[in-house]
Amino acid sequence: MKHLLIFCTTAGQRQKVLLYDKLGSMRAVAVELGINQSNISRTLRMLKKRAAAAGIAPEADMTHPAAEGFNIKGVSTYYDDEGNVKGQWVKTQNAGFNVDEIADIFNQSLADFTPVKVSAPGKVDKDLLAVYPLGDPHIGMLAHRNESGQDFDLKIATKDLQKGTNALVERSPKTDTAIILNLGDFFHSDNDQNRTARSNNHLDVDGRWHKVLKVGIDLMCEIITSALRKHKSVIVKNIIGNHDSHSSLFIGYALERMYHSEPRVSVDVQPSRFWYYKFGKVLIGSTHGDMAKPDKLPQIMAADCPRRWGSTKHRYWYTGHIHSRNVIESAGCTWESFRTLAAKDAWHSGMGYRSGRDMSCILLHKDFGEVGRNTASLDLIRSQ
């Protein structure tokens, strides 16, 4: 089965092929990995289809030092004077990810997941709502101090966001409900091409896409666990960003599957670019901020949810995208954009962007609107 290695695009796929070659049966591999046998069957079937499409025979030894992350583009075979195979060139290209590969990553993420059991807080304030906006985390971005002024990578992004959330949760009052509101661009890149989908801009990325995706899912689970320690129920919403228009949906569906048996966690997976939540006389609207202009948002809110607009007094729009804090009070609602904890990449540094870095927890009263907020600057977060 080693001839299938060149068609593997994830470490998990390579592990299954090598174990099957060693153990000789799908059942033995499933027992070894502690997963369902159908998972092994599906992966091998997918790899065999790729091999067949490329014209690679099962007996061929196609191990390749750069196999991970590449697909077969073509095979050139040359022969000696007697017609015997003398050699073979295997042409590869960056694989990207198709539906089967994404499904494989999805299943691997869920295979051994068990939600951490956290006791619900005793007495909670039902009149307060805690909102944790995550401003453009850009998980997977790579920046170097000499080029952009600050170092930033997968480990730094994960550590900062986790510690920042913990600091804000610790300072937050115990409320009945909290919202973890990912404002979009949670992931810096949406696939292995490392380019933005609409403008095709090159992105500086730390690590393979499937690795970043797995780290991002684990990080969101840690954030949810942290919030559950202070809030009776937690709502999770991942807004679609311009950097992660597909990954934002993926992480939402993954979290929904992971927490389907946890009654204290609700994951909203509606694919609309506009999201609304009503809490008493408070109405929250959220979108990434890369499409609709701020001055149009009040009209959009009124048009999308006229009944909720009419029955509320305090209306807020929360957006990301521009990485800086801006507040505008407009006709009937207040728009606010949030800073990010992420460093500047080379492009933003070169363009002269110099916004501060922090994150906040906003406290909303069901009758009186915003009554307080806690803010954690990057310096405060890293001092913990």
Summary of the structure (lengths in Angstrom):
residues: 384
radius of gyration: 24.0
end to end distance: 49.9
largest distance: 88.5
contacts: 1265
relative contact order: 0.13
helix: 36%
strand: 26%
